[in-house]
Amino acid sequence: MKMFQNTTQVHQYADCAEFVKEFNIGEKDFILATKTIYNKYFADMDLKAKVFFKSDYGKGEPTDGMVNAMLADFRKTDCNRVIAIGGGAVIDMAKILVLGGGGDAADYYQRKIPLEKALPIIAVPTTCGAGSEVSSVSIAEFVDMGTKVGLADPSIFPDYAIIIPQLLTELPYDFFATSAIDALIHAIESYVSPRANLYTRMFAMKAMEILLKGFKKIVAEGPESRFTMLEDFLVASDLAGISFANAGTGAVHAMSYPLSGAYHVTHGEANYQFLTEVFKHYQAANPTGFITELNEFLGGILGCNADDVYPEIEKLLAGVIAKKPLREYGMKEEEIESFAVSVEKTQQRLLNQSYVKFSIEEMMEIYRALY
């Protein structure tokens, strides 16, 4: 039985110029980037690479249409290496460029053709939550389906992940907070996954420790204190990404997808809505499994009893950034059932990786509690 894989080399640099020099970026490179980040840190270097921006293809989270438009542009070039500079959305989109076979988004995400890596990819994260730079997962919204679809396959592991803490300095606080919370969710969900093991839990535990201590400092000292911890948060996101790349995430992610798809809530913010409520239901359904170890570990970091972990996490994260009821995003009460049905229909990969596999009725109960 396969237990663990990490094929991505992780490199760290003091600044962007050092990275560009070491990797000899040139005319055969295809760069997909966040425009503001590229213009601030890379534009003055006069790189000869083919440069495209995520905003060229649309706003918000990746869609199948955005991915197809990007593929069309890429196939007009003769580039032989892909470089992604941005958050999880940028890196997720760029991962599809390295696949051979000439397919479109549906071919790849729905596995209609064999998935084979044809080119190398370098991932440079500018947020501290997705962990996409070290994971074999790419997520896109399929507009006609009204939900996100995740592709998890070793063929899309980045070859290199580049840590440059400088790049986080431009990240607005709200995005920093929700992306870091997303990293915490990756670590917590992967810890209790049925696919988890000693190796994955080791990475998850260290990520949880770094992130929760960082959140406690932010609550105590204010949002500006994050600038003293940028490297810590990037490393924690990597650690959590390695864990979930092997063990997977679960119902928190699955239940967030209809909210993101219908109301364009960013990935990290959508996941945040479901974290503690899902784990309270996990606890009630199976209190004697690995969640016992998780709660004891979290309680040690938070300074509380294991039974009080989830209220304490709610309190701590609320001090980092407030959580909203689902209705404030525009969700309608009648969508409680349709969202649950959609998750049951389209997110079996994630539901099968959950600590407890919820029924439609159990998911409706969670949606209703958060509505």
N, C-alpha and C positions, 0 to 999 in steps of 0.2 A: 504494500500500500504506500503510495506517495504521501509524504508528510510535509515536505517543505521545499520551496524553490525561491531563490532570489538571484536573478540573472543580471540585474541592473547594477552597474558600477556607480557609486555615489562620489562626486567630486565637490569640493568646497573652495570658493575663491573670495578674496577680499573685495574685488570689484569686477565689473563687467569686462573691462579691458583685458584683465588677466585671463578670463575665460575665453574671449575671442582669440587671443594670441595662441593659447595652448591648443585649441581645437582647430586653428587655422581655417576659419570660416571664409568661404570664397564663393565663386560664381556657380559652382555646382550644388550649392546648398539652397534648399527651399525653406524659408523662415515663415512660420505662421505666428503672429504675435498680437498682443494687446497694444493698440496704437499709442496710447499715452505713455506706456512704459517704454516701448521701442524708441519713440521720439525723444524721450528724456535721456535714456541711457545708451542708446546704440546709434542713433541717427548721425551724430557727429563723427562716427568712425568711418563713414563712407564705405560701408561693406558692399561687396560686389554680388552678394547673394540675391536671389529672387525673394522679395519681401511682400507678403500679403498680410492683411490685418483681419482679425475675426470680424470686426465691424463692417468689412467689405461684404460680408455674407448675411448679416442680420444682427439683431440685438438679443440679449438674454442668453438662455441656455441653448445648446446646440439642438437643431432640428434635423430631420432627415433631408429636408430641402437645402439647408445650409451645408450639410456634409456633401451632398451631390454637387452643389455649385463649386465647392472647394476642390473636389476631385477633378472636375472638368478643367479648372485653372491649372492644377498641378500637372495633369497629363499633357498640357501644351508645352511644358518645359522639358529639359533634359537633365533635371536635377537628380542626384544620386544619394542625397542625404536630407533628412527632415529635421528641422530644429523648431521646437515649440517653446515660445516664451510667453507665459501667461498663467492664468489660473487653471483650474480643473477643466473648464469648458474648452479652452484653447488646446490643452494637452490631449483631452479626449478626442477632439476633432482630428488633430494631427496624427494620432495613432492609426487612423483608418488609411492614411496616405501610404503607409508602409506595406500594405497588403497587396499581393499580386492578384491576378485573375481578371482584372478589368471590370470588377463588379460595381454596383451602386450601393447606397446605404442599406437598402432592404436586403440585398444579396449578402452583405457582410453581417449585419446585426441579426438577421434571421437565419443565418447559416445556410443559405441556399447554394453556396459554392464553397469549396474547400478554403480554409484560412491558412495562407502561407505568407510568411514574412519575406518581403523582397528587398527592403532597404533598411538601413539603420536609422534610429531616431534618438535625438538628444532632447531631453525635457528640462526646461528651466522654469520652476514654479515661481510665481509672483504672489501667491497666497499661501496660507499655512494650514490648509484643511483637506484638500481633495486627496492628497497622497497619490495622485494619478501618475506622478513622475516615477514611482516605484511599483506600480500595480499593473496587472494585466486586464484592466477593466476600462471600457469606454461606454459612455451613456449618452443617448440622444433621445429627444422627444420625437415620436412619430405622430405627426399632426392629425392624420386621419383616424388614428387609434385613440387619440386623446390621452396618451400616457407616455411615459418614458420606457425605453427598452435598453437593457444592459447587455453588453457583449463582454464575456469573460473568457479569455483565451491566451495561452502562453505566447502566441505569435505577435501580440501587441505589447509585450513588455518593452519599455524603453531600454535602450542599450546603455544610456548614461543619464543620470539625474544630477543636476547642477544646483548646488546650494549657494546662493549669493544673498546674505541677509539684507544688503543694501536695497534690494528690489522690493522689500516689504515696507519701506519707509513711505511709499506713495499710496499704500492701501488705506482707504478710509476706515475709521474705527468700526463702523457697523459691519463692513465686509470682513475685517480682521476678526471680529468677535464671532460672527456666524461661521466663518470658515474654520476657526480654531475649535469651536464647539462640534463641527462636523468631524474633525480629527478625533475628538474625544469619543464621539459616537462610533467611529470606525474601530477604535480600540475596544470599547465596551461590548459592542455587538460581536466582534470577532472572538472575544474572550470566551463567550458562552456558545459559540457556534458548534454544532455537532462535528464539524470538520476541524475544530481547534485541537492543538496538541501542545506539548511542552515548548516546542520551538516558537510557535505563533504566540502563545501566551506570554512568553518572555518579552517579546517585542511590544505586545499590547500593554503589559504592566508598566514598562518604562515610559511608554507614551502617556498613559493615564497619570502617572506620577508627575511628569514634567508639566502637563497641561493643567491639572488641578492646582498645583502649586503656583503656576503662572496666573490662573484665574483668581486665586486668593490674593495674590499681590496686586492685581488690577483693582479688585474690590477695595482693598485696604489703601492703596496709594493713588488710584485714579487711572484713567485710560492712557495718560502719557507715559506711565511706567512700562507700557508694552515695548517701548523703543529700546529698553535695556535688555529685552528678552527675545529679540527677533530670531537670533540663531537657535535658541531653545525651542521656540514654536515651530520653526522649519524642521528641525531635527525630529521633534515629536510627531509632526505630520508624516514624515518619512517612516518612522517606526510603526505608526498606526497603519500606514499604507502597506508596508511589508506584511503586517499581520493579516489585514483583511484581504490582501491579494492571495493569500494561501488559505485562510479559513472562511472568508466571505462575511458579508453583512447579512442582516435579516429583516425582520418585520418593520423596524423603524424606517429603513430605506424603502421597503416595499410600499408601506402605507403613505409615504410622503409623495410618491410619484404622481398620483392623480391630482394632488394639490398643486404641484409644480406644473403639470401639464395643462390643467384647466385655468389656473390663475397666475401662471408665470412667476411663482414664488421661487427665489433662488434656492439652489440645492441645499446649502447649509442651513438656511433659515427654515426651509420646509422640514428637514430632518429634526431640527431642534424642537419643533412642535410636538413630536411623538416620543422623544427619548424616555422620559420618566413614566409616562402613562403605559407605554408598551412594557417596560420592565416591571412595573407594579403588577401587571397582568401575568407576566412570566413568573414572578415571585408567587403569586396566588396559585397558579396552575401547577408549578413544579418547584416547591421550595427547597428540595433536598439535593438538587443537582449542582452543577458547577456555579450556579448563581450564588450558592452559599459562600464559596471561596471568593467570588467577585465581591460580594457585599462586605466580607471581612477585610479584604484588601482596601476597598474604597473607604470603609469606615476608619481604617488606620490613617489614611491620608487626610480625611476630613475631620478627624477627631470626634467621631460620633459612634454610637452603637450600630452594629450591622443592620438592625431593624429600621434604623432611621436614615439610611443612606439616601434613598430617593427624595424624601422631603429636603434633605440637606443639599443635594445636588440642585434641586429646583431653586432653593434659596440662593445658593452661590451663583448659578447661571443668571438668575434674575438680576443680580447685582452687576453682572457683566453686560447684559443687554436684556431688555424686557421681552417676554414672550406674549404673543397675541392669541386670542381665541380664533378658531378657524373662520368664524363668521365675518371677522374683520377683513379677511382677504376676498370676501365676496361669495364664499361657499354658502350654498342654500341647504336648508335642513333636509330636503328631499334627496340631496346628493349623498347623504350618509350611506344609504343602501347602494346606490350606483357606484360610489367609490369603492366600497367593500367588494362588490361583485367584480369590478374592474381589476382589483388587486388579485383576487382569486383566479381570474382568467389569464392575466398577463404576467404575473410576477411569481410563478411557481419556483423559479430558480432561487429567489430570495426567501420565499416562504419555506422551502426545503432546507435552507441554511439557518433557520431561526431556532432559537432555544426551545420554543414551543411553537408548533405549527397551528396558527389560529384558524378557526372556521370563519365563514362570512359573518355569522352572528356575533362572534367575539370581536371581530374588527369593527363591526357596526357599533358595538358598545364603546370601543375606544374612540372612534370618531365622535360619537354622541357626547362623551365626557369632555372632549376638547372643543366641541362646537361652541 
